[in-house]
């Protein structure tokens, strides 16, 4: 079965004031339990803010380092998941369900990409 990487993009400069509500955490926990029991979830995690990250660039034969935060970025990757699904349609369905557990005041984008094998 193919594997898919989901990248969760967030507006890091404008997060919800109170963060995830207890209700969101409960709904997310139930969804993660369901997807894990279904044998679909391989790995998932949130990421530290860009203020704690460093970008490494290769350009003109030289390495460059830039410490965060990256103010020019409107959206950043806030987390990821790796799932194994029968096809892209199933991967997209899990992604839709992930987004729908969030309250309306969240602004999120989920990018789903098949992992190239071999």
C-alpha positions in Angstrom: 0.0 0.0 0.0 1.3 3.5 -0.8 2.4 5.8 2.0 1.5 9.5 2.1 3.0 12.5 3.9 0.6 15.1 5.1 2.1 18.5 5.9 0.0 20.7 8.2 0.5 24.4 7.3 -0.4 27.0 9.9 -0.3 30.7 10.2 2.4 30.9 12.8 2.2 34.7 13.2 -1.5 34.6 13.9 -2.3 31.5 16.0 -5.6 31.1 17.9 -5.1 33.0 21.2 -5.9 30.2 23.5 -4.4 27.4 21.5 -6.2 24.1 21.1 -9.4 23.9 23.2 -10.0 20.9 25.5 -12.8 19.8 23.1 -10.4 19.9 20.1 -7.9 17.9 22.0 -10.6 15.3 22.9 -11.8 15.1 19.2 -8.2 14.9 18.0 -7.4 12.1 20.4 -10.4 10.1 19.3 -9.4 10.6 15.6 -5.8 9.6 16.2 -7.0 6.5 18.1 -9.3 5.5 15.2 -6.7 6.0 12.5 -4.1 4.1 14.6 -6.5 1.2 15.2 -7.3 1.1 11.5 -3.6 0.5 10.9 -3.2 3.6 8.8 -1.1 5.9 11.0 2.6 5.3 10.8 3.9 8.5 12.5 2.7 12.0 13.4 4.0 15.0 15.4 3.7 18.7 15.8 6.8 20.8 15.2 8.5 23.4 17.3 8.0 27.1 16.2 10.2 28.5 13.5 11.8 30.8 16.1 13.7 27.6 17.2 14.7 26.5 13.8 17.5 27.1 11.3 17.3 26.9 7.5 20.4 25.6 5.6 20.7 26.9 2.0 22.9 25.6 -0.8 23.4 28.3 -3.4 26.3 29.1 -5.7 28.4 26.2 -4.3 28.1 27.6 -0.7 26.3 26.7 2.4 24.3 29.4 4.3 22.5 29.3 7.6 19.5 31.5 8.7 18.1 31.3 12.1 14.3 31.7 12.6 11.8 33.1 13.0 11.2 33.6 9.3 9.0 36.7 9.1 8.6 36.4 5.3 6.7 33.2 5.7 3.0 33.6 6.1 2.3 29.8 6.5 4.8 27.4 8.0 4.7 23.6 8.5 3.3 23.1 12.0 3.2 19.3 11.9 3.1 16.2 9.8 1.8 12.7 9.6 2.8 9.7 7.6 0.0 7.3 6.8 -0.4 4.1 4.8 -3.6 4.2 2.8 -5.0 2.1 -0.1 -5.0 5.1 -2.4 -4.9 8.9 -2.5 -8.7 9.2 -2.0 -8.4 7.4 1.3 -5.5 9.6 2.3 -7.5 12.7 1.4 -10.5 11.5 3.4 -8.3 11.1 6.6 -6.9 14.6 5.9 -10.4 16.1 5.6 -11.4 14.4 8.9 -8.3 15.8 10.6 -9.2 19.4 9.5 -12.8 19.1 10.5 -12.0 18.3 14.1 -10.8 21.9 14.4 -13.0 24.9 15.4 -13.9 27.4 12.8 -11.4 30.0 14.0 -8.4 27.9 13.0 -6.8 28.5 9.6 -5.0 25.4 8.4 -3.9 23.9 5.1 -3.2 20.2 4.7 -0.9 19.1 1.8 -1.1 15.4 1.0 1.8 13.9 -1.0 2.4 10.3 -1.9 5.9 9.2 -0.9 7.9 8.0 -3.9 9.0 4.4 -3.3 12.0 2.8 -4.7 
